[in-house]
Amino acid sequence: MPDTRPPELSLPELATGEAGEIVGLRDAGLEIGGELHATLAQRLLELGFVPGEKLTVIGRIWPGGDPLAVQLGRSRFALRRREAEAIRVRRLAP
């Protein structure tokens, strides 16, 4: 049976106003969940960027889009590009 879920992307690939569901974190090319937990990924996990949570991109600084502002639950975060790229999401239907 084919996988009909939307493809996985990095958080900066979502447009302003788009929502996504976190599916995982990456740091320094390593998938999080194994024995190695990198500092950046651990920090993001501690802030609440955990698989299954939904977030919305609420703004970008122009030009360059860095930092990226996101709403996660009732909290808002400004993430640098490196931080945002570590967050893997699936786009949610509007």
HURA-V988112 format. One record per run of one state. SS is the DSSP state (2 for helix, 1 for strand, 0 for the rest). FROM is the first residue (numbers start at 0). TO is the last residue. If there is no record, write none. Layout:
<<SS & FROM & TO> <SS & FROM & TO>>
This chain:
<<0 & 0 & 6> <1 & 7 & 9> <2 & 10 & 12> <0 & 13 & 17> <1 & 18 & 26> <0 & 27 & 28> <1 & 29 & 30> <0 & 31 & 37> <2 & 38 & 46> <0 & 47 & 52> <1 & 53 & 59> <0 & 60 & 66> <1 & 67 & 71> <0 & 72 & 73> <1 & 74 & 78> <0 & 79 & 79> <2 & 80 & 84> <0 & 85 & 85> <1 & 86 & 90> <0 & 91 & 93>>
